[in-house]
Amino acid sequence: LLSIGGMQLFRTESSDKSEKFLPRVGAIAKGLLLAYVILTFLCALGYLSAGMEAFDAVTLAMSTLSSGGFANSDSSMGVFASPAVDYVAIIFMLAAGLPFTLYARALSGDVTRIFTNSEVRLFLCIVAAFTVALFATQVWTGVSEGEAAFRGALFTVASLISSTGFMSVDYSNWGPLSDALLFVLMFMGGCTGSTAGGLKAMRIAIAAKALRQHLKRITFRNGVFPIRYGGAPVADDVVSSVLGFICLYFATFLVAGVILSSMGLDLRTAFSAAIACLSNVGPALGPVVGPASNYSGLPDAAIWVLSVLMLLGRLEILTVLVLFLPRFWLR
């Protein structure tokens, strides 16, 4: 879970030690399932207490914790026009973006790990920073103010960073600065081991530390600067895997954006749709594929490209690409 994601699971399952690992996998799976069911149940109760009908509460709770984002209305969460519903959704969208292994540990009595985990703290700091920035942007441009602006900013950040894709407000009219912030946010994703898509907070942190290490080595050529995360040293092969994945992620995004642009889509639509689908966010930017619209107006060829991107993003690219290696089938 540290950095390689699906590829690490592939290596684990392909190793000679997999038989020893299976009992532990079974225990972890049971803990994850229990945590998932409990959170979904609590989310449904929250929606019910906020005034939803039972059917909406149950279906939207399942969609929230899975970060699927499918709603019972074209207006998504905006159809309820309820601050209480928005705040319940915010809480559980953020919960979906946290590592589910920590919930399993909490059920076994280790509750403090959730609050001391380095990735969780980074994730929440990113949420706070983008929320403040988007709130300030709304107030500055006069789009909204007060609690409504704060709630709209926090809901949008929670939705995009967790790749849930629920919408309560149309953020496409917040201005170009908000567009830039939301575009960056679509890359981020949640924590490793969550249901969220995107690059994941831990990969971003390790990549930033690797860049800092490289700059220090340029300045102090004889210095030794090991990369540490959460108090533990990070192996060089893990750092290489993280950097390789990020490069592949951006390369996939750029190639897809160029392909979509060649189909007649404007740059805003093409590249925001590419990252929205690769990160499994859902709604992108602009009037064509933004929160107030959908992808039905795109050419059929563009729909195929975006469908492939969603599969690649959900399986973290490497897991799919390894299937096309001849050596994989020879093993």
LINCORUR-V619346 format. One record per residue. N is the residue number from 1. OMEGA is omega as a letter, one per 30 degrees, with the letter a starting at -180 (* if undefined). Layout:
n:N omega:OMEGA
n:N omega:OMEGA
//
This chain:
n:1 omega:a
n:2 omega:a
n:3 omega:a
n:4 omega:l
n:5 omega:a
n:6 omega:a
n:7 omega:l
n:8 omega:l
n:9 omega:l
n:10 omega:a
n:11 omega:l
n:12 omega:a
n:13 omega:a
n:14 omega:a
n:15 omega:l
n:16 omega:a
n:17 omega:a
n:18 omega:a
n:19 omega:l
n:20 omega:a
n:21 omega:a
n:22 omega:l
n:23 omega:l
n:24 omega:l
n:25 omega:l
n:26 omega:l
n:27 omega:l
n:28 omega:a
n:29 omega:l
n:30 omega:l
n:31 omega:l
n:32 omega:l
n:33 omega:l
n:34 omega:l
n:35 omega:a
n:36 omega:a
n:37 omega:a
n:38 omega:a
n:39 omega:l
n:40 omega:l
n:41 omega:l
n:42 omega:l
n:43 omega:l
n:44 omega:l
n:45 omega:l
n:46 omega:l
n:47 omega:l
n:48 omega:a
n:49 omega:l
n:50 omega:l
n:51 omega:l
n:52 omega:l
n:53 omega:a
n:54 omega:a
n:55 omega:l
n:56 omega:a
n:57 omega:a
n:58 omega:a
n:59 omega:a
n:60 omega:l
n:61 omega:l
n:62 omega:l
n:63 omega:a
n:64 omega:a
n:65 omega:l
n:66 omega:a
n:67 omega:l
n:68 omega:l
n:69 omega:l
n:70 omega:a
n:71 omega:a
n:72 omega:a
n:73 omega:l
n:74 omega:a
n:75 omega:l
n:76 omega:a
n:77 omega:a
n:78 omega:a
n:79 omega:a
n:80 omega:l
n:81 omega:a
n:82 omega:l
n:83 omega:a
n:84 omega:l
n:85 omega:a
n:86 omega:a
n:87 omega:l
n:88 omega:l
n:89 omega:l
n:90 omega:a
n:91 omega:a
n:92 omega:l
n:93 omega:l
n:94 omega:l
n:95 omega:l
n:96 omega:a
n:97 omega:l
n:98 omega:a
n:99 omega:a
n:100 omega:l
n:101 omega:l
n:102 omega:l
n:103 omega:l
n:104 omega:l
n:105 omega:l
n:106 omega:l
n:107 omega:l
n:108 omega:l
n:109 omega:a
n:110 omega:a
n:111 omega:a
n:112 omega:a
n:113 omega:l
n:114 omega:a
n:115 omega:a
n:116 omega:a
n:117 omega:a
n:118 omega:a
n:119 omega:l
n:120 omega:l
n:121 omega:l
n:122 omega:l
n:123 omega:a
n:124 omega:l
n:125 omega:l
n:126 omega:l
n:127 omega:a
n:128 omega:a
n:129 omega:a
n:130 omega:l
n:131 omega:l
n:132 omega:a
n:133 omega:a
n:134 omega:l
n:135 omega:l
n:136 omega:l
n:137 omega:l
n:138 omega:a
n:139 omega:a
n:140 omega:a
n:141 omega:l
n:142 omega:l
n:143 omega:a
n:144 omega:l
n:145 omega:l
n:146 omega:a
n:147 omega:a
n:148 omega:l
n:149 omega:l
n:150 omega:a
n:151 omega:l
n:152 omega:l
n:153 omega:a
n:154 omega:l
n:155 omega:a
n:156 omega:l
n:157 omega:l
n:158 omega:a
n:159 omega:a
n:160 omega:a
n:161 omega:l
n:162 omega:a
n:163 omega:l
n:164 omega:l
n:165 omega:l
n:166 omega:l
n:167 omega:l
n:168 omega:l
n:169 omega:l
n:170 omega:a
n:171 omega:a
n:172 omega:l
n:173 omega:l
n:174 omega:l
n:175 omega:a
n:176 omega:l
n:177 omega:l
n:178 omega:l
n:179 omega:a
n:180 omega:l
n:181 omega:a
n:182 omega:l
n:183 omega:l
n:184 omega:a
n:185 omega:a
n:186 omega:l
n:187 omega:a
n:188 omega:a
n:189 omega:a
n:190 omega:a
n:191 omega:l
n:192 omega:a
n:193 omega:l
n:194 omega:l
n:195 omega:a
n:196 omega:l
n:197 omega:l
n:198 omega:a
n:199 omega:a
n:200 omega:a
n:201 omega:a
n:202 omega:l
n:203 omega:l
n:204 omega:a
n:205 omega:a
n:206 omega:l
n:207 omega:l
n:208 omega:l
n:209 omega:l
n:210 omega:l
n:211 omega:l
n:212 omega:l
n:213 omega:a
n:214 omega:l
n:215 omega:l
n:216 omega:l
n:217 omega:l
n:218 omega:a
n:219 omega:a
n:220 omega:a
n:221 omega:a
n:222 omega:a
n:223 omega:l
n:224 omega:a
n:225 omega:l
n:226 omega:l
n:227 omega:l
n:228 omega:l
n:229 omega:a
n:230 omega:l
n:231 omega:a
n:232 omega:l
n:233 omega:l
n:234 omega:a
n:235 omega:a
n:236 omega:a
n:237 omega:l
n:238 omega:l
n:239 omega:l
n:240 omega:l
n:241 omega:l
n:242 omega:a
n:243 omega:l
n:244 omega:l
n:245 omega:a
n:246 omega:l
n:247 omega:l
n:248 omega:l
n:249 omega:a
n:250 omega:l
n:251 omega:l
n:252 omega:l
n:253 omega:a
n:254 omega:l
n:255 omega:l
n:256 omega:l
n:257 omega:l
n:258 omega:l
n:259 omega:l
n:260 omega:l
n:261 omega:l
n:262 omega:l
n:263 omega:l
n:264 omega:l
n:265 omega:l
n:266 omega:a
n:267 omega:a
n:268 omega:a
n:269 omega:a
n:270 omega:a
n:271 omega:l
n:272 omega:l
n:273 omega:l
n:274 omega:a
n:275 omega:l
n:276 omega:l
n:277 omega:l
n:278 omega:l
n:279 omega:l
n:280 omega:l
n:281 omega:a
n:282 omega:a
n:283 omega:a
n:284 omega:a
n:285 omega:l
n:286 omega:a
n:287 omega:a
n:288 omega:a
n:289 omega:a
n:290 omega:a
n:291 omega:a
n:292 omega:a
n:293 omega:l
n:294 omega:a
n:295 omega:a
n:296 omega:a
n:297 omega:a
n:298 omega:l
n:299 omega:a
n:300 omega:a
n:301 omega:l
n:302 omega:l
n:303 omega:l
n:304 omega:l
n:305 omega:a
n:306 omega:l
n:307 omega:l
n:308 omega:l
n:309 omega:l
n:310 omega:l
n:311 omega:l
n:312 omega:a
n:313 omega:a
n:314 omega:a
n:315 omega:l
n:316 omega:l
n:317 omega:a
n:318 omega:a
n:319 omega:l
n:320 omega:a
n:321 omega:a
n:322 omega:l
n:323 omega:a
n:324 omega:l
n:325 omega:l
n:326 omega:a
n:327 omega:l
n:328 omega:a
n:329 omega:l
n:330 omega:a
n:331 omega:*
//
